[in-house]
């Protein structure tokens, strides 16, 4: 009896091993690459195929612009670069289908194997797949060559490098994917091949449909079974559906399973980002051919004009930041470590929603948002300008974004365009057409388009579900305080409008500091004080928080980033509107302003810690505290006369007189049996300050 049990166990193990080998395999394909940067003359590809030397050894992700796009103004390499890898595909894979999946190549790509073209792609931020097919030499060395080209061109969005640089190279990971001839679709816009929709979601029940695209690359029909199963977070089977059919070789085919889930555990944002998983398994005669696992977060998003954003029937605070993906010294060639760092900072500040601007970002970061409970806006890089030649590519990139990101419960909206205007008729028509595409591909999510002007009747507006507006009061226009009459005017005139404030803020060079601030700053000047950024965010968030007409707001930006066509604020190629510096080492004062307002973590923070050399003997002291009214001590003496600022975490001490030389400030809050404190040092030199007053006055007369 014991021998029979052991024998049966061994058979079961062998069957499991056989099934695992037969299913899809996805392995990293990032090591052992060589790189050569142009410019090239003549037929570069023919030359590349003959090169034996002068290749640089690289590991993917890789970009050739990590230095020049971040340090020089309008002087960076845009053009062709070639990557080469030699690889032996074993004979055991001969009956398989073999693909390369590229997560991102900036910005146009051609893929060759052994001199034969395997595929092309236009667009630097979406994934694409190339099936290598019959050109593979089994059991022998194969040469794979990838041409990447980040030259701005009128038929591929973005059509220029003006708002941000499109880094050249294979800057996201590459995967080697192998499947059986009959499989869940790999090359449906590089999607998972599985599409999960949800209807009538409530605490009582939810209706879930799992649609699976399958195809057959053999020459004959194959009898198969398709199983779709839903598992809870603990791995317990919740629902299961199996259907049998004959899979013919005539193109991609689609099959669906529908489930009704009773008393579902809802995905509830940061409070409870609960995830089920859906396993789609294709089998034939008891043998697993393919398997794909996708997340399922059951949730209901609603937007009510004038009232706000609702998650699962309850009003949900939309504390929003925006994120550009590039890092100082790395460009866009990031690993998951950098993505995790950025998400940790976004979570720490207390944000509940993220606008990932202005392009498709890593699928890894979307997946992490699923599990963190961040509600996110995903968009394509249709920004800044139109040429009249980008129509097809804009549609292509939106289709890719939707299909590749369809199952992420964290995504609530597809962003169509950002600040695109003339010619108005063409831009409006293209926006409407992409909106229609979104509703065809995914009728259950919102669409959004963003305008830089502040009036609803602008000719490119009202062509999407959500109207976004970017407003930089006090920075690019008017005064900091003009945000208030702007919002109140829209509330009165357009109460039906679903409005989001999709960018706002000001630049801040942390090396620039001053106490002397007006209500507007001349952004064309070279002086970008951090203190002005702080002032802007203090006042404007105070207004936003009091106006639910602004359904969601997205401050610009979470991190400084590269703008290779700019020289502003004394820094080459930099947009310094971030709350954190480009190198991710310094959190500006504005970071702590939002953390105090948004986060549940205790915050006691004295502002202007980098504005050390004070210009005025009589000054003010500002503290952010979300744990109670702070006591502030100057050189050991308690200050009196605290007043409340723009929100209930904002405390200001006016008419503070500094001593000559070093001054020590300490803020203390005692709450819940704990003490929270912060301490900084300022220096005041009366003689030095009097000499500096004239230069300060010059600032006041030049647009401050």
SULWO-V861566 format. One line per field, one symbol per residue. phi: phi as a letter, one per 30 degrees, with the letter a starting at -180 (. if undefined). A space follows every 10 residues. Layout:
phi->???
//
This chain:
phi->.ddddddddd dddddddddd ddddbbbdbc ciccbbcddc cidddddedc dcbiccdbcd dabccdcddc bcchbbdblc bcbbbcbcdd edcddccbbc ccdabcbbbb cbbhicdclb ackdbcdabb ddidddcdib dcccbbccbc ddbdcbddda cddacdddkc cbdbbccbbd ecadeccdhh ddibbccbbh daddaacbcc cbcbbbcdcb dbdbbcccbc cddciddcba bbbcacdddd idbbbbbbbc cchddddbid daddbdbccc bcbbhicdca abcbdbcdab cbbceickcb chicdbdcdc bcbcddbeic icdccddddd dddddddddj dcbbcdccad ceddddddde ddidcbccbc ddbibbbjcc eddddedddd edddcecddd dcbcdcbbhc bddedddddd ddddeddedd dadccdcbbb ccccbddedc dicbdcccbc bbdiccahce dddddddddd eddbddddcb dcaakadacd dcbaddbcca bddddccbde ddeeeededd dededcbded dbbbdcbdbe bdbdccbbii bdhbccdddb dedicbcded eddddddcdd ddbbbddidc ddddcbdcbb bcbcbcckdd cbcchicddc idbdcdbdcc bbcchccddd idbccbcbbc ahibccbbbb bbbbbedddd ddeddddddd cbjd
//
